[in-house]
């Protein structure tokens, strides 16, 4: 059996990625096609202010966005198998930590955005309403930070409710484990 010849790439313009570099047959999968797309947006200089720029990095691995490492459970979240009390506790604790970190980062980003935007004058060059305009924009980011705090609290409530609702079953499971001898208080006799 012979392999088919590579596909024609005549529809690509010279200088476009893939125009003259295609060497593998069309039916072969890509090997180690890790790439990072960087997008930088520069805003125009606004007089005495330093230039603002926003960056976004997106890593693509074999045609799919890169994900963080998994812990052997489905979905990459610890305890997402929900097969034991410890799994549910690990899941709730992981979600709480992630939401807390996002809330902190988002609140700091909201303050930074507010600090930058309040120095930008309006279209007439006036700074009179700059602080109010900045607060109108930054308040949505502050609401996101508040929502992340609420999410963290709800993860704690998830595990507390689980323990409350399934207390009888958890006690039965706990009694099946080997019991340790009760510790006696210290005494000289």
N, C-alpha and C positions, 0 to 999 in steps of 0.2 A: 504494500500500500504506500502510495507516495503522498507527500504533503502538498496541499494546494499552494500556488504561488501567493506571495503577499498581495493584499488589496492595493488597488491604485489609490494614490493620495493626490491625484491631479486637481481635486476640488479645493485643495488648500493653497493659500497664497504663499509665495516665497517669504521666508522669515517667520512664518507662523509656526508655533510649536508642532512638531510632527510632520512637517512638510517633507523634509529630506532625511529625517532621522529614523523612520520606521524600518526596522530590519527583521522584526519577528513576524511569523505568520499570524493571520487574523484569528485563528482558532486557538492560539496558545495564550494562557493567562499571563498577566504581567508578573514579573518577578521583582520583589522589593521596590515597589514604586512608592516610596515615602517622599512626600514633598510638603513644603510649607508655603502657603500663600500669605503674603504680607500685603496688607492694604493700609496705606498711610494717606490721611487726608489733611492737608495743610490749609488753614484758614487764612484769609488775607490779613496783613499787618494792620492793626488798629491804632496807629499813632504811637504813643509812648508805651503801650502795653507790649509785653513779650509775645511773640507769635504763638498761637495755640495749635496743637496738633493732636489728633486722635489716632491710635494704632489698634489694629486687630490682627491677631495671628491665628490661623486655622491650619492645623496639621491634618493631612489626608494620608491614610495608610491603605494601600491597595484598593483605592476607590471608596473607602468608607472613612468617616471622621474617626480620629484616634480617640480611644477611651482610656480612662485610668485603669490601673491593674485591678483584677478581680480577686476575691478572697475565696474562691472555690464554690461560692453559692450562686444561685441563679440571679442575674441582674447585676452582679458585682457589688451588692450591698451586703455587709455582714448580717447574717441571721435572716435573710429574706426567704429562706426555705420554710420557716415557721414550723419546725418539727419539735421544738422543745421550748420550755420556759426561758432558757438561756438565749435561744435564737430570737425570741420576741424582745427580750431585754436588750440584746446587742443591736437589733434593728432600731428600736426606739432611741437608744443612746446615740447611735450613729447619726440618725436623722436630726436629733436635737443638737449635736455638735456641729453638723453641717449648717443648720439653720442659724445657729448662734454666730458662727463665723461669717456667714453671708450678711447677717444683720449688722455686724460690726463693720464689715467692709463697706456696705452700702451706706451706712450712716456717715462714715468718714468721706466717702465719695460725694455725698450730698453737701457736706460742709465745704469740700474743695470746690465743687461746682458753684456753690453760692458765693464763695470768695472770689472766684474768677469772673463770674457774670456780673457782679455788682460794680465792676470797674468799666464795663462797656457802655458807652453813651448811646443814646437813641439816635435816630436818623438825622435829627437836627443838631447833634453834637452836645446836647444837654445831659448833665449827670443827675438832674433833679429826681427822676423816677427810677434810677438805675437799681437801687436796692430793692424797691418794690417789685420791679420786673424780675429780678433775680430770685426773689423769694417765691414768686408765682411759679417759676420753673422748677426750683429745687424742692418745693413742697411735695411733688409727686415722688421724688426719690426718697424723701423722708417717710412717706407713706409706705413705700416698699420696705424700708428698714423696719418700720413698725409691724408690718405684716410678717416679716421674717421672725421677729420676736414672738409673735403670736403662734407661728408655726412651731417654734422651739417649745413653747409651753404645751401645745397640743400633743407633741411627741411624748412629753412627760406624762400627760393625762392618759395617753394610749396605754402605756405600761401599767399605770396605777389602776385604770379601769379593768385591764386584763386580770391583774392580781385580785381585785375585788370580786369580779364575776366568777372566776375559776378557782377561788380559794379552796373549796372542798376537794376538788380534783388534785390540786397542787399538794394539799396535806396528805392525801392518800399516796401520792407518788413519793413524797418525802419520807413517809413511814416505811416504805419498802427498802429504803437505803439503810446500810448498816449504822446502828446507833452507837454513838460514843458514850462512854461512861460519864455521868454527870460529874462536874468538877466540884470538889468540896472546898469550902472556904479555908483559908490558911489558919492553922491553930498550932499551938505548941504541944498539944497532947496527942 
